[in-house]
């Protein structure tokens, strides 16, 4: 901004704003120099410049902000990292684990999709204060292999997603002479071994 005043008059210098920065004041040099306030303004042009004007420079300090990392799995565990506005920095490498789930990245809400990858370089997540990131999880899926020793027909799910459960006990069916499915009568359940004890 430009200010005009009669020589010797006292004027107040304006405060200005800049996203992501704190205004430190006006100085007589772009780097270092002496801070100028409205009280010293009348002395700026005393025989120093023939045109009666002086250039003032705004000095700024980049804001620091904190990133909070939430585990987002019910445990409410939190880690942090410190960042500076306009300075790129990698996000903290994820150390959270959740049984039966894959970590997919970081979201800005507890129910949002992943916006940032693990350890990704980020810039200006917020202008000041803090930004909370939430871990995004995806349930693991497993293939189910049924070992039917009697060679009967199996009508059951071929995959299982962690946390979703199965609709009832997987069953074995036989095919009658007319081609109809019938539940196998002497089926005792599924085991992780070819032998079992009652």
VOZA-126174 format. One line per field, with one value per residue (C-alpha): residue number from 0; residue in one letter; x, y, z. Coordinates in pm, 1 decimal. Each point is the difference from the previous one (the first is absolute). Layout:
REM residues N
k = NUM | ...
r = a | ...
c1 = X | ...
c2 = Y | ...
c3 = Z | ...
END
This chain:
REM residues 198
k = 0 | 1 | 2 | 3 | 4 | 5 | 6 | 7 | 8 | 9 | 10 | 11 | 12 | 13 | 14 | 15 | 16 | 17 | 18 | 19 | 20 | 21 | 22 | 23 | 24 | 25 | 26 | 27 | 28 | 29 | 30 | 31 | 32 | 33 | 34 | 35 | 36 | 37 | 38 | 39 | 40 | 41 | 42 | 43 | 44 | 45 | 46 | 47 | 48 | 49 | 50 | 51 | 52 | 53 | 54 | 55 | 56 | 57 | 58 | 59 | 60 | 61 | 62 | 63 | 64 | 65 | 66 | 67 | 68 | 69 | 70 | 71 | 72 | 73 | 74 | 75 | 76 | 77 | 78 | 79 | 80 | 81 | 82 | 83 | 84 | 85 | 86 | 87 | 88 | 89 | 90 | 91 | 92 | 93 | 94 | 95 | 96 | 97 | 98 | 99 | 100 | 101 | 102 | 103 | 104 | 105 | 106 | 107 | 108 | 109 | 110 | 111 | 112 | 113 | 114 | 115 | 116 | 117 | 118 | 119 | 120 | 121 | 122 | 123 | 124 | 125 | 126 | 127 | 128 | 129 | 130 | 131 | 132 | 133 | 134 | 135 | 136 | 137 | 138 | 139 | 140 | 141 | 142 | 143 | 144 | 145 | 146 | 147 | 148 | 149 | 150 | 151 | 152 | 153 | 154 | 155 | 156 | 157 | 158 | 159 | 160 | 161 | 162 | 163 | 164 | 165 | 166 | 167 | 168 | 169 | 170 | 171 | 172 | 173 | 174 | 175 | 176 | 177 | 178 | 179 | 180 | 181 | 182 | 183 | 184 | 185 | 186 | 187 | 188 | 189 | 190 | 191 | 192 | 193 | 194 | 195 | 196 | 197
r = x | x | x | x | x | x | x | x | x | x | x | x | x | x | x | x | x | x | x | x | x | x | x | x | x | x | x | x | x | x | x | x | x | x | x | x | x | x | x | x | x | x | x | x | x | x | x | x | x | x | x | x | x | x | x | x | x | x | x | x | x | x | x | x | x | x | x | x | x | x | x | x | x | x | x | x | x | x | x | x | x | x | x | x | x | x | x | x | x | x | x | x | x | x | x | x | x | x | x | x | x | x | x | x | x | x | x | x | x | x | x | x | x | x | x | x | x | x | x | x | x | x | x | x | x | x | x | x | x | x | x | x | x | x | x | x | x | x | x | x | x | x | x | x | x | x | x | x | x | x | x | x | x | x | x | x | x | x | x | x | x | x | x | x | x | x | x | x | x | x | x | x | x | x | x | x | x | x | x | x | x | x | x | x | x | x | x | x | x | x | x | x | x | x | x | x | x | x
c1 = 0.0 | 103.5 | -37.0 | 20.8 | 57.8 | 149.7 | 361.0 | 20.0 | -346.8 | -53.4 | -187.3 | -80.2 | 141.3 | -260.0 | -3.0 | -36.0 | -70.1 | 133.2 | -132.5 | 223.0 | 218.2 | 18.4 | 67.6 | 309.1 | -10.5 | 149.2 | 377.1 | 229.0 | 167.7 | -131.1 | 221.2 | 106.0 | -11.4 | -177.5 | -366.9 | -201.5 | -308.6 | -233.1 | 209.5 | 314.4 | -177.1 | 73.6 | 375.3 | 11.0 | 65.4 | 208.9 | 249.6 | 51.9 | -196.8 | -66.9 | -345.4 | -119.7 | -103.9 | 120.5 | -61.5 | -109.4 | 7.9 | -243.3 | 170.0 | -174.9 | 39.2 | -135.3 | -256.2 | 71.5 | -278.5 | -43.9 | -128.9 | -181.3 | -20.6 | -294.0 | -3.3 | -374.9 | -57.2 | -171.5 | 324.2 | 31.2 | 381.0 | 154.8 | 342.4 | 116.0 | 242.1 | 95.2 | -11.7 | 76.7 | -220.7 | 142.0 | 258.8 | -52.1 | 37.4 | -78.5 | -284.0 | 93.4 | 37.0 | -294.4 | 65.8 | -363.7 | -117.3 | -347.0 | -55.6 | -175.9 | 40.1 | 232.8 | 112.0 | -99.8 | 110.6 | -120.4 | -333.9 | -100.2 | -316.7 | -58.6 | -226.8 | 170.0 | 200.6 | 379.5 | 138.4 | 365.1 | 227.0 | 225.5 | 302.4 | -118.5 | 159.8 | -260.0 | -17.8 | -230.2 | -253.0 | -127.4 | 93.9 | 41.0 | -92.4 | -36.6 | -128.2 | -124.4 | 50.3 | -180.4 | 130.3 | -208.4 | -40.0 | -123.3 | -104.9 | 206.7 | -168.4 | 94.6 | -62.9 | -175.4 | 103.7 | -235.8 | 155.2 | -299.5 | 133.2 | -320.4 | -3.6 | -346.8 | -119.3 | 77.7 | -219.5 | 178.1 | 186.5 | 337.9 | 135.9 | -22.0 | 45.9 | 129.6 | -263.2 | -299.1 | -61.2 | -162.7 | -373.1 | -24.9 | 215.1 | 127.4 | -178.3 | 49.6 | -269.7 | -54.9 | -190.3 | -287.6 | -91.8 | -236.3 | 274.6 | -122.8 | 236.0 | -32.5 | 194.3 | 251.8 | -132.5 | 323.8 | 189.9 | 161.6 | 170.3 | 319.2 | 345.5 | 352.3 | 123.3 | -103.8 | -53.0 | -212.8 | -106.6 | -358.4
c2 = 0.0 | 361.8 | 268.8 | 375.3 | 259.7 | 341.4 | 8.0 | -19.2 | -147.0 | -315.6 | -279.4 | -353.9 | -272.5 | -259.0 | -361.5 | -238.2 | -372.3 | -289.9 | -356.4 | -233.4 | 277.8 | 227.4 | 367.8 | 117.8 | 367.7 | 251.8 | 32.4 | 225.9 | -297.3 | -313.9 | -209.4 | 107.7 | 378.1 | 208.3 | -32.3 | 312.8 | 99.3 | 297.0 | 172.4 | 7.4 | 82.8 | 376.9 | -67.7 | -215.2 | 273.4 | 253.2 | 87.1 | -363.9 | -5.6 | 289.8 | -122.3 | -13.9 | -366.0 | -322.1 | -368.3 | -220.1 | -378.5 | -237.9 | -276.7 | -332.7 | -315.7 | -324.6 | -163.8 | -329.5 | -256.0 | -346.4 | -310.7 | -246.9 | -365.6 | -204.2 | -380.7 | 10.1 | -354.0 | 68.6 | 15.4 | 381.2 | -9.0 | 324.6 | 100.0 | 342.3 | 170.2 | 368.6 | 190.9 | 348.5 | 178.1 | 2.0 | -265.0 | -352.6 | -282.5 | -371.8 | -125.8 | -227.6 | -365.1 | -197.3 | -223.3 | -82.2 | -357.3 | -150.8 | -372.4 | -121.8 | 330.4 | 167.0 | 360.6 | 206.0 | 352.8 | 312.2 | 182.6 | 339.6 | -143.7 | -318.3 | -142.7 | 148.3 | -159.7 | 1.9 | 328.2 | -41.5 | -302.3 | -130.8 | 230.1 | 230.3 | 343.5 | 266.4 | 377.7 | 243.2 | -239.4 | 298.5 | 366.7 | -16.1 | -202.6 | -369.5 | -261.1 | -342.8 | -301.8 | -330.6 | -343.8 | -167.6 | -376.6 | -268.9 | -342.9 | -289.0 | -264.3 | -367.2 | -282.6 | -303.7 | -344.4 | -281.3 | -345.7 | -225.9 | -349.5 | -169.7 | 186.5 | 140.6 | 331.7 | 317.3 | 310.4 | 256.7 | 334.4 | -11.7 | 307.9 | 147.3 | 367.7 | 67.0 | 134.1 | -76.2 | -355.6 | -288.6 | -56.4 | -320.3 | -310.7 | -95.8 | -314.6 | -297.3 | -110.7 | -314.1 | -36.0 | -246.2 | -213.9 | 270.9 | 264.5 | 176.2 | 128.6 | -162.1 | 92.7 | -268.2 | -168.4 | -119.4 | 328.7 | 101.5 | 325.6 | 144.0 | -52.6 | 110.4 | -360.9 | -320.3 | -164.9 | 120.6 | -105.6 | 9.4
c3 = 0.0 | -55.5 | 268.5 | -49.2 | 273.2 | 49.1 | 109.9 | 378.4 | 44.3 | 204.7 | -169.5 | 107.6 | -219.7 | -105.9 | 110.0 | -292.1 | -30.8 | -203.3 | -1.4 | 199.7 | 143.8 | 303.2 | -68.5 | 191.2 | -97.1 | -242.0 | -48.3 | -197.7 | -174.4 | -164.8 | 228.5 | 345.2 | 39.4 | 259.8 | 82.5 | -78.6 | 198.7 | -19.2 | 270.3 | -216.5 | -324.0 | 7.4 | -0.3 | -313.8 | -254.8 | 181.4 | -273.5 | -102.5 | -325.9 | -228.3 | -102.1 | 359.6 | -14.7 | 155.8 | -73.0 | 288.7 | -8.2 | 168.6 | 196.4 | 48.2 | 205.1 | -145.5 | 228.2 | 170.3 | 19.2 | 148.0 | -176.7 | 224.2 | -110.3 | 131.9 | -8.2 | -78.1 | 125.3 | 330.6 | 200.2 | -36.5 | -25.4 | -128.9 | -134.8 | -121.3 | -236.3 | -34.5 | -329.5 | -135.1 | -251.8 | -356.0 | 93.3 | -136.2 | 248.6 | 0.0 | 211.1 | 284.3 | -105.5 | 131.4 | 301.4 | 77.2 | -53.7 | 0.5 | 1.3 | -313.4 | -187.4 | -250.3 | 50.5 | -307.7 | 88.2 | 178.5 | -16.5 | 138.8 | 160.8 | 198.3 | -273.2 | -306.7 | -279.2 | -1.0 | -135.4 | 99.7 | -33.6 | 272.8 | 36.1 | -280.7 | -39.1 | 81.1 | -15.5 | 180.3 | 151.4 | 197.7 | 35.3 | 379.3 | 306.3 | -73.9 | -244.9 | 107.2 | -225.3 | 48.8 | -97.1 | -272.0 | 27.2 | -239.6 | 120.8 | -131.8 | -215.4 | 15.4 | -242.7 | 147.3 | -121.8 | 101.3 | 18.8 | -48.8 | 60.5 | -117.8 | -333.4 | 61.7 | -141.8 | 202.7 | -19.4 | 216.6 | -24.5 | -173.2 | 182.7 | 345.7 | 90.8 | 348.4 | 237.6 | -220.8 | 116.3 | -183.1 | -22.3 | 201.8 | 1.2 | -348.8 | -109.4 | -234.0 | -240.3 | -200.0 | -327.1 | 1.8 | -306.4 | -118.9 | 4.7 | 313.5 | 271.4 | 340.6 | 310.2 | 92.2 | 315.6 | 161.6 | -17.7 | 330.7 | -97.8 | -149.4 | 152.9 | -78.9 | -6.0 | -177.2 | 341.3 | 287.3 | 345.0 | 121.6
END
